[in-house]
Amino acid sequence: MVVVVLLLFSASLCLLLHLLLRRRPSRLPLPPGPRGFPVLGSLPLIGPKPHEDLARLAKRYGPLMYLKIGTHGAVIASSPAAARGFLKTADANFANRPPLSSVREITYGYQDVVFSTYGPRWKLLRKLCVTHMLGGRALADLSPIRRDEVGVLLRSLRDSSSKTPVVVPDALMSTMANIMGRVVMSRRIYDESWEFKDMMQDLLTHSGFFNPGDLIPVVGWMDLQGIQKEVHRVHQRFDAMITQLLADHAACVHERKGRPDFIDLVMENRRGSDGETASDANVKGLILNLFTAGTDPSKVVMEWALAEMISNPEIMRRVQSEMDQLIGKDRRLEETDLPSLHYLQAVCRESFRKHPPTPLGLPHCSSEPCEVEGYYIPANTHLFVNLWAMGRNPEVWDEPMEFRPERFLNDGGRGAESEFELIPFGAGRRVCVGKQAGLLMVQYIVGSLVHSFDWRLPDGEKMVDMEEKFAFSLPKAVPLTALVSPRLAPAAYA
Ligand code: HEM
């Protein structure tokens, strides 16, 4: 009897403590934010450029803002301090992504890395990426592939008549996707197959879908805009193609003896030391991530860097002169030159500041209620970090609308990541796994293009159109076209 009473007493005590602890944070206020409308929340305040609308609202309500997007609670961090509060202090609690119906099917039920639940499977997939592709050692081993593909790009631009404008994003996408194709499955897949090219366009167009069903679950089943139907079509198409590619790849494994590619290495190491195993769906999801997250943001920021330099020719000349002094004109830029090219690095950082390719990062979601910066944040709150607003905040950056790489030179570490001032790759546990590779490729490709060619706008065009378009990422609304003329000795393009 005494035991039963003691058990009941302890159980009640636990329940009481649990309730008290759970309730404690609710005494804190929610962060400020717009009241919103019934059911729709603040959805009517957010248009086709959500990063701009959220930045405008943050000016009114502050850098840590709470609003309802449909029926979901969301916090928007728009300052370095607010970003640190979530991605460092409350990082563990925000290590998951929200479940979004628009990506569920395309990611094989969140079996990829980007949307995977934070846990052992996610760790294994990230480890496979780092060990066999994106970590320092693998990255160095793969440098001949990048060198080859940048050579192909430079020669194709040299051979384009100086009267035919180059469509810059198309040329960049082709290079990024062929690098990825060779690294992942030893194929220049983008140039080989029209269908693959078309499918990637399809994927990038539809991965950025904004689905009301995600935001207002009660209308989800109706699929009002036919989005689920479109996502289903794109997924079926991707799955059929990737299944065939993997079968072809497996059939010629003997041809790659002694020089395995990423898929070979993943297949060999798909069982982790803790027994966790990457399934076929995980492998397909991973490939999906690599061909989308691994290509598009780099392409986007490179296009912006070139657009800014064409608009500011004195900056272009300074980058060229830095490279001419170090490299000369008889050879092309090598990745090993990059650490000495401080102005080129500053140009790339400035491009990431003014044009973060993923303006709202990727969404995170809280698992438990918590306190951030003195505010109560409920469980299941979606988090968006407005990287675009942070890069244009006049309290952080002098004359933020100016493209001024000099701000990153000799200034004692302006834009330090540790201060969360410049975090285009995100931060914390879910930080971009391709950060080192992305930075390297952006510097290498932008540097190679500017060292190898003079750039100007097509005849009759006076200014670069700098309008943005919100999609999977934030590219230029009007693709950059330009005329190039070679500036290196002919042998340097070999
Ligand atoms: C300029 C280039 C790139 C930019 C600006 C960029 C940006 C980002 C951002 C903002 C995130 C979300 C971080 C967060 O949730 O806090 C992310 C995640 C991710 N990125 Fe990148 N990225 C780039 C290049 C790459 C490359 C080259 C790869 C792979 C080859 C890659 C693969 C991924 C993956 C797999 C994730 C999900 C990580 C996770 O959820 O654990 N990215 N990226």
Residues whose N, C-alpha, C, O or C-beta is under 5 A from the ligand:
A	BS01	HEM	V113 V114 N289 L290 A293 G294 P297 S298 V301 P357 T358 G361 L362 P424 F425 G426 A427 R429 R430 V431 C432 V433 G434 A437 G438
